[in-house]
Amino acid sequence: RLVAVVLVVLAAVPVAVASPAAGQPASSTTTIDPGATGAVPRPNSGAPPEDAGDRGGWAQGLVFVLTLAGLAAIVVLVVRSSRRARAAVSDRPPPAASA
């Protein structure tokens, strides 16, 4: 239970920090001329990443690798748990027949 409470509190911290301060507008709007480039940019029309957080930067690659590693860890743990459960069931003696 303590772990669940800690996780909920840690998940709420970024939400509280990211909220706009009093007196600031909640969001801003950017207007784009749809006739200039279209709704979807053309392939190879963008700029190369200059910052870690840019599209295609190393941070985006790191998030992808960490996501794959987390998924692989979950699969490994599920397979290991399943094998242990099957081994425990097969090691039990058969039930005695009652007559």
N, C-alpha and C positions, 0 to 999 in steps of 0.2 A: 504494500500500500504506500509505503514511504517513497518508493521509486516512482510510482505513478504520480504522486503529488509533486515530486521534484520535477518530473518531466512536464507536467502541466504548467508549473510555474515558469520553467525555462522556456516553454513554447510561448507563453504570454508576454515575456519580456520584450522580444523584438516588436510585437504588435504595439505595446505601450510606447516604445521608443520611436517607432516609425510614424506615429500619429502627428498631424500638424499641430504646431503651437497655437495658442490663442491669438486671434487677430490675423492669422495667415489664411489665405484661401486654401480650401481643401484640395483642389487640383488645378491644373492649368490645361489649356487646350491649345493644340498646335494645328494650324490649318495648312494642308498640303494641296497643291494644285493637281488634281487627278489627271489632267490632260498632259502634264509635263513628263511624268515618268510612268504613269499607270499605277494601279494599286499594288502590283507585285513588281519589285525591281527586276531588271533584266539580269541574266547570269553574268558574272564577272564584271558587274557595273559598280560594285562597292569598293571601298577602300580597304587595304590590308589592316589587320589589327595593330594599333599603336599602344594600347593599354591592355593590362591583363584581363580586364572585364569586358573588353570589346568582343563583338561577335567573331568567333574563330580564334580568340586569344588563348593563352595557356590555361587560364582559370576555367574556361569552358571545357577544355579537354580534361582537366583535372576532375571536374564535377562528373563528367561522363565516365572516367575510369573508376572513380569512387562509387558511382552508382552500380557499375558492373561488378565491382568487388563485393559490394553489399549484397547484390542479388546472388552471386556465387556462394557467399557465406551462408545465406539462407538455404540455398539448395543443398549444400553440404550438410548443414545441421539437420535438415528434414530427412535426408537419406540416411544419415547416421542413426537418428532416433528411430526411424522405421526399421532399420536392420536390427537394432537392439531389441525392439519390441517383438519382432518376428522370432528372434533367437530365444527370447524369454518364453514365448508361447510354445515353441517347439521343444523346450527343455522340460516342460511340465509332464508329469506322468499322466497317462490316460485315466479318465474317471472310472471308478469301479462300477461294474454293472450291478444293479440292484434287482433282485428277483422276488 
